Amino acid sequence: MEDLRVSLCQADLAWEDPQANFKLFEQQFNQIEQTDLILLPEMFNTGFSMRSADLAEQMDGSTVNWMRMQADKQQAVICGSLIIEEDGEYFNRLIWMKPNGEYETYNKRHLFRMANENEHFSAGNKRLIVELKGWKIMPLVCYDLRFPVWSRNRFKTDRNTFTKAEYDLLIYIANWPEPRVEAWKKLLAARAIENQAYVVGLNRVGKDGKDIPYNGGSRYIDAKGDVIWEAEDHQTTFHTVTLNFKELADFREKFPVGMDGDEFELL
């Protein structure tokens, strides 16, 4: 299995201003030498706004088209979420945009009721697992991090031998406020440990239009829960890390906790 190069853009988002955010990320993309996957924060084009009816776009709108153009230009997958209207409902929708213009989507499952997100958006009901260079990847959004059942990895076994995990990399893109950033860090590590997978958490910095502060805390974590790299607080940062699949596979083989996991079904 090939190694996977994953890049994240920890940024101070312009409030409800897609064009300004496009310009910001294009400047960060200019730093790219070579990567396979570029991660953008939750609601990367507007910030975490509850004005869903005013800011929603269609799947053929300007932001999705911008993602398509940038994925083609960078020859890398681009992943981020935005507000999408579909059949009269509004979703905080993650887009997994491939360089060839094809895409996959995931609608945020857990809506942050403390900001009334549940009053302005509809919840998703299906997880997304995608493949890139042979890696299985599950991207999720912000508040999903607090719900381990939704993030749970499942392992297939054969005659007491580990065979295959449902995914190898778990991603959380977020607008996670600074007052709760310690929970962010601890939960990211917990998800990596319990699911025996790499975890990448991408958060924003700066203040949003409601004067809520964000300090970042973006990081890459290995399957043992150890931090591979973490962003400097309060700094706009673009960074790339190469994830090694052999190291992950060797650890799973030597310490196959997935073989003893409980059976369950997601409803």
Contacts in CASP RR format, 6 or more apart in sequence:
PFRMAT RR
TARGET T0000
AUTHOR 0000-0000-0000
METHOD contacts of the structure
MODEL  1
MEDLRVSLCQADLAWEDPQANFKLFEQQFNQIEQTDLILLPEMFNTGFSM
RSADLAEQMDGSTVNWMRMQADKQQAVICGSLIIEEDGEYFNRLIWMKPN
GEYETYNKRHLFRMANENEHFSAGNKRLIVELKGWKIMPLVCYDLRFPVW
SRNRFKTDRNTFTKAEYDLLIYIANWPEPRVEAWKKLLAARAIENQAYVV
GLNRVGKDGKDIPYNGGSRYIDAKGDVIWEAEDHQTTFHTVTLNFKELAD
FREKFPVGMDGDEFELL
1 133 0 8 1.000
1 134 0 8 1.000
1 135 0 8 1.000
1 245 0 8 1.000
1 246 0 8 1.000
1 249 0 8 1.000
2 133 0 8 1.000
2 134 0 8 1.000
2 245 0 8 1.000
3 242 0 8 1.000
3 243 0 8 1.000
3 244 0 8 1.000
3 245 0 8 1.000
4 36 0 8 1.000
4 37 0 8 1.000
4 132 0 8 1.000
4 133 0 8 1.000
4 135 0 8 1.000
4 169 0 8 1.000
4 242 0 8 1.000
4 243 0 8 1.000
4 245 0 8 1.000
5 34 0 8 1.000
5 35 0 8 1.000
5 36 0 8 1.000
5 37 0 8 1.000
5 240 0 8 1.000
5 241 0 8 1.000
5 242 0 8 1.000
5 243 0 8 1.000
6 35 0 8 1.000
6 36 0 8 1.000
6 37 0 8 1.000
6 39 0 8 1.000
6 169 0 8 1.000
6 200 0 8 1.000
6 220 0 8 1.000
6 240 0 8 1.000
6 241 0 8 1.000
6 242 0 8 1.000
6 243 0 8 1.000
7 32 0 8 1.000
7 35 0 8 1.000
7 37 0 8 1.000
7 38 0 8 1.000
7 39 0 8 1.000
7 76 0 8 1.000
7 238 0 8 1.000
7 239 0 8 1.000
7 240 0 8 1.000
8 38 0 8 1.000
8 39 0 8 1.000
8 200 0 8 1.000
8 201 0 8 1.000
8 202 0 8 1.000
8 218 0 8 1.000
8 231 0 8 1.000
8 237 0 8 1.000
8 238 0 8 1.000
8 239 0 8 1.000
9 25 0 8 1.000
9 28 0 8 1.000
9 38 0 8 1.000
9 39 0 8 1.000
9 40 0 8 1.000
9 41 0 8 1.000
9 44 0 8 1.000
9 202 0 8 1.000
9 237 0 8 1.000
9 238 0 8 1.000
10 41 0 8 1.000
10 202 0 8 1.000
10 203 0 8 1.000
10 204 0 8 1.000
10 205 0 8 1.000
10 216 0 8 1.000
10 217 0 8 1.000
10 218 0 8 1.000
10 231 0 8 1.000
10 235 0 8 1.000
10 236 0 8 1.000
10 237 0 8 1.000
10 238 0 8 1.000
10 239 0 8 1.000
11 21 0 8 1.000
11 24 0 8 1.000
11 25 0 8 1.000
11 28 0 8 1.000
11 40 0 8 1.000
11 41 0 8 1.000
11 44 0 8 1.000
11 204 0 8 1.000
11 205 0 8 1.000
11 236 0 8 1.000
12 24 0 8 1.000
12 204 0 8 1.000
12 205 0 8 1.000
12 206 0 8 1.000
12 236 0 8 1.000
13 21 0 8 1.000
13 24 0 8 1.000
13 41 0 8 1.000
13 43 0 8 1.000
13 44 0 8 1.000
13 46 0 8 1.000
13 47 0 8 1.000
13 175 0 8 1.000
13 204 0 8 1.000
13 206 0 8 1.000
13 208 0 8 1.000
14 20 0 8 1.000
14 21 0 8 1.000
14 24 0 8 1.000
15 46 0 8 1.000
15 47 0 8 1.000
15 49 0 8 1.000
15 208 0 8 1.000
15 209 0 8 1.000
16 46 0 8 1.000
16 47 0 8 1.000
16 49 0 8 1.000
16 51 0 8 1.000
16 55 0 8 1.000
16 209 0 8 1.000
17 46 0 8 1.000
18 45 0 8 1.000
18 46 0 8 1.000
18 62 0 8 1.000
18 63 0 8 1.000
21 44 0 8 1.000
21 45 0 8 1.000
21 46 0 8 1.000
21 47 0 8 1.000
22 45 0 8 1.000
22 66 0 8 1.000
24 236 0 8 1.000
25 40 0 8 1.000
25 44 0 8 1.000
25 70 0 8 1.000
26 70 0 8 1.000
28 236 0 8 1.000
28 238 0 8 1.000
29 38 0 8 1.000
29 70 0 8 1.000
29 73 0 8 1.000
29 74 0 8 1.000
31 238 0 8 1.000
32 38 0 8 1.000
32 74 0 8 1.000
32 76 0 8 1.000
32 238 0 8 1.000
32 240 0 8 1.000
33 240 0 8 1.000
35 74 0 8 1.000
35 76 0 8 1.000
35 240 0 8 1.000
36 76 0 8 1.000
36 77 0 8 1.000
36 132 0 8 1.000
36 133 0 8 1.000
37 76 0 8 1.000
37 77 0 8 1.000
37 78 0 8 1.000
37 79 0 8 1.000
37 132 0 8 1.000
37 137 0 8 1.000
38 70 0 8 1.000
38 74 0 8 1.000
38 76 0 8 1.000
38 77 0 8 1.000
38 78 0 8 1.000
38 79 0 8 1.000
39 79 0 8 1.000
39 80 0 8 1.000
39 171 0 8 1.000
39 173 0 8 1.000
39 200 0 8 1.000
39 201 0 8 1.000
39 202 0 8 1.000
40 78 0 8 1.000
40 79 0 8 1.000
40 80 0 8 1.000
40 173 0 8 1.000
40 202 0 8 1.000
41 47 0 8 1.000
41 80 0 8 1.000
41 173 0 8 1.000
41 174 0 8 1.000
41 175 0 8 1.000
41 202 0 8 1.000
41 203 0 8 1.000
41 204 0 8 1.000
42 48 0 8 1.000
42 80 0 8 1.000
42 81 0 8 1.000
42 92 0 8 1.000
42 141 0 8 1.000
42 142 0 8 1.000
42 173 0 8 1.000
42 174 0 8 1.000
42 175 0 8 1.000
42 204 0 8 1.000
43 49 0 8 1.000
43 81 0 8 1.000
43 82 0 8 1.000
43 83 0 8 1.000
43 92 0 8 1.000
43 175 0 8 1.000
44 80 0 8 1.000
44 81 0 8 1.000
44 82 0 8 1.000
44 173 0 8 1.000
45 63 0 8 1.000
45 82 0 8 1.000
46 55 0 8 1.000
46 82 0 8 1.000
46 83 0 8 1.000
47 175 0 8 1.000
47 204 0 8 1.000
47 208 0 8 1.000
48 115 0 8 1.000
48 175 0 8 1.000
48 208 0 8 1.000
49 55 0 8 1.000
49 83 0 8 1.000
49 208 0 8 1.000
49 209 0 8 1.000
50 115 0 8 1.000
50 116 0 8 1.000
50 117 0 8 1.000
50 119 0 8 1.000
50 120 0 8 1.000
51 120 0 8 1.000
52 83 0 8 1.000
52 85 0 8 1.000
52 90 0 8 1.000
52 120 0 8 1.000
52 121 0 8 1.000
53 85 0 8 1.000
53 90 0 8 1.000
53 120 0 8 1.000
55 83 0 8 1.000
56 83 0 8 1.000
56 84 0 8 1.000
56 85 0 8 1.000
56 90 0 8 1.000
57 63 0 8 1.000
57 64 0 8 1.000
57 82 0 8 1.000
57 83 0 8 1.000
57 84 0 8 1.000
57 85 0 8 1.000
58 64 0 8 1.000
58 84 0 8 1.000
58 85 0 8 1.000
58 86 0 8 1.000
59 84 0 8 1.000
59 86 0 8 1.000
63 82 0 8 1.000
64 82 0 8 1.000
64 95 0 8 1.000
64 97 0 8 1.000
64 103 0 8 1.000
67 78 0 8 1.000
67 80 0 8 1.000
67 95 0 8 1.000
67 97 0 8 1.000
67 103 0 8 1.000
68 97 0 8 1.000
68 101 0 8 1.000
68 103 0 8 1.000
70 78 0 8 1.000
70 97 0 8 1.000
71 77 0 8 1.000
71 78 0 8 1.000
71 97 0 8 1.000
71 98 0 8 1.000
71 99 0 8 1.000
71 101 0 8 1.000
72 99 0 8 1.000
72 100 0 8 1.000
72 101 0 8 1.000
74 99 0 8 1.000
75 99 0 8 1.000
76 99 0 8 1.000
77 96 0 8 1.000
77 97 0 8 1.000
77 98 0 8 1.000
77 99 0 8 1.000
77 132 0 8 1.000
78 95 0 8 1.000
78 97 0 8 1.000
79 94 0 8 1.000
79 95 0 8 1.000
79 96 0 8 1.000
79 97 0 8 1.000
79 139 0 8 1.000
79 171 0 8 1.000
79 173 0 8 1.000
80 94 0 8 1.000
80 95 0 8 1.000
80 173 0 8 1.000
81 92 0 8 1.000
81 93 0 8 1.000
81 94 0 8 1.000
81 95 0 8 1.000
81 108 0 8 1.000
81 141 0 8 1.000
81 173 0 8 1.000
82 92 0 8 1.000
82 93 0 8 1.000
82 95 0 8 1.000
83 90 0 8 1.000
83 91 0 8 1.000
83 92 0 8 1.000
83 93 0 8 1.000
83 121 0 8 1.000
84 90 0 8 1.000
84 91 0 8 1.000
84 93 0 8 1.000
85 91 0 8 1.000
89 122 0 8 1.000
90 120 0 8 1.000
90 121 0 8 1.000
90 122 0 8 1.000
91 107 0 8 1.000
91 108 0 8 1.000
91 121 0 8 1.000
91 122 0 8 1.000
91 124 0 8 1.000
92 107 0 8 1.000
92 108 0 8 1.000
92 111 0 8 1.000
92 117 0 8 1.000
92 121 0 8 1.000
92 141 0 8 1.000
93 105 0 8 1.000
93 106 0 8 1.000
93 107 0 8 1.000
93 108 0 8 1.000
94 105 0 8 1.000
94 106 0 8 1.000
94 107 0 8 1.000
94 108 0 8 1.000
94 128 0 8 1.000
94 139 0 8 1.000
94 140 0 8 1.000
94 141 0 8 1.000
94 173 0 8 1.000
95 103 0 8 1.000
95 104 0 8 1.000
95 105 0 8 1.000
96 103 0 8 1.000
96 104 0 8 1.000
96 105 0 8 1.000
96 106 0 8 1.000
96 128 0 8 1.000
96 130 0 8 1.000
96 139 0 8 1.000
97 103 0 8 1.000
104 128 0 8 1.000
104 130 0 8 1.000
105 128 0 8 1.000
106 124 0 8 1.000
106 126 0 8 1.000
106 127 0 8 1.000
106 128 0 8 1.000
106 139 0 8 1.000
106 140 0 8 1.000
106 141 0 8 1.000
107 122 0 8 1.000
107 123 0 8 1.000
107 124 0 8 1.000
107 125 0 8 1.000
107 126 0 8 1.000
108 121 0 8 1.000
108 123 0 8 1.000
108 124 0 8 1.000
108 140 0 8 1.000
108 141 0 8 1.000
108 142 0 8 1.000
108 143 0 8 1.000
108 144 0 8 1.000
109 123 0 8 1.000
109 124 0 8 1.000
109 125 0 8 1.000
109 127 0 8 1.000
109 140 0 8 1.000
109 141 0 8 1.000
109 144 0 8 1.000
109 147 0 8 1.000
109 150 0 8 1.000
110 123 0 8 1.000
110 143 0 8 1.000
110 144 0 8 1.000
110 146 0 8 1.000
110 147 0 8 1.000
110 150 0 8 1.000
111 117 0 8 1.000
111 118 0 8 1.000
111 121 0 8 1.000
111 123 0 8 1.000
111 143 0 8 1.000
112 118 0 8 1.000
112 142 0 8 1.000
112 143 0 8 1.000
117 143 0 8 1.000
127 138 0 8 1.000
127 140 0 8 1.000
127 150 0 8 1.000
127 266 0 8 1.000
128 138 0 8 1.000
128 139 0 8 1.000
129 136 0 8 1.000
129 137 0 8 1.000
129 138 0 8 1.000
129 166 0 8 1.000
129 167 0 8 1.000
130 136 0 8 1.000
130 137 0 8 1.000
130 138 0 8 1.000
130 139 0 8 1.000
131 137 0 8 1.000
135 168 0 8 1.000
135 169 0 8 1.000
135 243 0 8 1.000
135 245 0 8 1.000
136 165 0 8 1.000
136 166 0 8 1.000
136 167 0 8 1.000
136 168 0 8 1.000
136 169 0 8 1.000
137 167 0 8 1.000
137 168 0 8 1.000
137 169 0 8 1.000
137 170 0 8 1.000
137 171 0 8 1.000
138 151 0 8 1.000
138 166 0 8 1.000
138 167 0 8 1.000
138 169 0 8 1.000
138 170 0 8 1.000
138 171 0 8 1.000
139 171 0 8 1.000
139 172 0 8 1.000
139 173 0 8 1.000
140 150 0 8 1.000
140 151 0 8 1.000
140 170 0 8 1.000
140 171 0 8 1.000
140 172 0 8 1.000
140 173 0 8 1.000
141 172 0 8 1.000
141 173 0 8 1.000
141 174 0 8 1.000
142 172 0 8 1.000
142 173 0 8 1.000
142 174 0 8 1.000
142 175 0 8 1.000
142 176 0 8 1.000
144 150 0 8 1.000
144 151 0 8 1.000
144 172 0 8 1.000
145 151 0 8 1.000
145 172 0 8 1.000
145 174 0 8 1.000
145 184 0 8 1.000
145 187 0 8 1.000
145 188 0 8 1.000
145 191 0 8 1.000
146 183 0 8 1.000
146 187 0 8 1.000
148 190 0 8 1.000
148 191 0 8 1.000
148 194 0 8 1.000
149 264 0 8 1.000
149 266 0 8 1.000
150 266 0 8 1.000
151 170 0 8 1.000
151 191 0 8 1.000
151 195 0 8 1.000
152 194 0 8 1.000
152 195 0 8 1.000
152 264 0 8 1.000
153 165 0 8 1.000
153 166 0 8 1.000
153 167 0 8 1.000
153 170 0 8 1.000
153 194 0 8 1.000
153 195 0 8 1.000
153 196 0 8 1.000
153 197 0 8 1.000
153 258 0 8 1.000
154 165 0 8 1.000
154 166 0 8 1.000
155 162 0 8 1.000
155 163 0 8 1.000
155 164 0 8 1.000
155 165 0 8 1.000
155 166 0 8 1.000
155 196 0 8 1.000
155 256 0 8 1.000
155 258 0 8 1.000
155 259 0 8 1.000
155 261 0 8 1.000
156 163 0 8 1.000
156 164 0 8 1.000
156 165 0 8 1.000
157 163 0 8 1.000
157 258 0 8 1.000
157 259 0 8 1.000
160 259 0 8 1.000
162 252 0 8 1.000
162 253 0 8 1.000
162 256 0 8 1.000
162 258 0 8 1.000
162 259 0 8 1.000
165 196 0 8 1.000
165 197 0 8 1.000
165 252 0 8 1.000
165 258 0 8 1.000
167 195 0 8 1.000
167 197 0 8 1.000
168 197 0 8 1.000
168 198 0 8 1.000
168 245 0 8 1.000
168 248 0 8 1.000
169 197 0 8 1.000
169 198 0 8 1.000
169 199 0 8 1.000
169 200 0 8 1.000
169 243 0 8 1.000
170 191 0 8 1.000
170 192 0 8 1.000
170 195 0 8 1.000
170 197 0 8 1.000
170 198 0 8 1.000
170 199 0 8 1.000
170 200 0 8 1.000
171 199 0 8 1.000
171 200 0 8 1.000
171 201 0 8 1.000
171 202 0 8 1.000
172 188 0 8 1.000
172 191 0 8 1.000
172 199 0 8 1.000
172 200 0 8 1.000
172 201 0 8 1.000
172 202 0 8 1.000
173 201 0 8 1.000
173 202 0 8 1.000
174 184 0 8 1.000
174 201 0 8 1.000
174 202 0 8 1.000
174 203 0 8 1.000
174 204 0 8 1.000
175 203 0 8 1.000
175 204 0 8 1.000
175 208 0 8 1.000
175 214 0 8 1.000
176 184 0 8 1.000
176 203 0 8 1.000
176 214 0 8 1.000
176 216 0 8 1.000
177 212 0 8 1.000
177 213 0 8 1.000
177 214 0 8 1.000
178 213 0 8 1.000
178 214 0 8 1.000
178 215 0 8 1.000
178 216 0 8 1.000
179 213 0 8 1.000
181 203 0 8 1.000
181 215 0 8 1.000
181 216 0 8 1.000
181 217 0 8 1.000
184 203 0 8 1.000
184 217 0 8 1.000
185 217 0 8 1.000
185 219 0 8 1.000
188 199 0 8 1.000
188 201 0 8 1.000
188 219 0 8 1.000
188 221 0 8 1.000
189 199 0 8 1.000
189 221 0 8 1.000
189 225 0 8 1.000
189 227 0 8 1.000
191 197 0 8 1.000
191 199 0 8 1.000
192 198 0 8 1.000
192 199 0 8 1.000
192 221 0 8 1.000
192 222 0 8 1.000
192 223 0 8 1.000
192 224 0 8 1.000
192 225 0 8 1.000
193 223 0 8 1.000
193 224 0 8 1.000
193 225 0 8 1.000
195 223 0 8 1.000
196 223 0 8 1.000
196 248 0 8 1.000
196 251 0 8 1.000
196 252 0 8 1.000
196 255 0 8 1.000
196 257 0 8 1.000
196 258 0 8 1.000
197 223 0 8 1.000
197 248 0 8 1.000
198 220 0 8 1.000
198 221 0 8 1.000
198 222 0 8 1.000
198 223 0 8 1.000
198 243 0 8 1.000
198 248 0 8 1.000
199 220 0 8 1.000
199 221 0 8 1.000
199 225 0 8 1.000
200 219 0 8 1.000
200 220 0 8 1.000
200 221 0 8 1.000
201 218 0 8 1.000
201 219 0 8 1.000
201 220 0 8 1.000
201 221 0 8 1.000
202 218 0 8 1.000
203 214 0 8 1.000
203 215 0 8 1.000
203 216 0 8 1.000
203 217 0 8 1.000
203 218 0 8 1.000
204 214 0 8 1.000
204 216 0 8 1.000
205 214 0 8 1.000
205 215 0 8 1.000
205 216 0 8 1.000
205 233 0 8 1.000
205 234 0 8 1.000
205 235 0 8 1.000
205 236 0 8 1.000
206 213 0 8 1.000
206 214 0 8 1.000
206 215 0 8 1.000
206 234 0 8 1.000
207 213 0 8 1.000
207 214 0 8 1.000
208 214 0 8 1.000
215 233 0 8 1.000
215 234 0 8 1.000
216 231 0 8 1.000
216 233 0 8 1.000
216 234 0 8 1.000
217 230 0 8 1.000
217 231 0 8 1.000
217 233 0 8 1.000
218 230 0 8 1.000
218 231 0 8 1.000
218 237 0 8 1.000
218 239 0 8 1.000
219 227 0 8 1.000
219 228 0 8 1.000
219 229 0 8 1.000
219 230 0 8 1.000
219 231 0 8 1.000
220 227 0 8 1.000
220 228 0 8 1.000
220 229 0 8 1.000
220 230 0 8 1.000
220 241 0 8 1.000
220 243 0 8 1.000
221 227 0 8 1.000
221 228 0 8 1.000
222 228 0 8 1.000
222 247 0 8 1.000
222 248 0 8 1.000
223 248 0 8 1.000
223 251 0 8 1.000
223 252 0 8 1.000
224 251 0 8 1.000
228 241 0 8 1.000
229 239 0 8 1.000
229 241 0 8 1.000
231 237 0 8 1.000
231 239 0 8 1.000
252 258 0 8 1.000
END
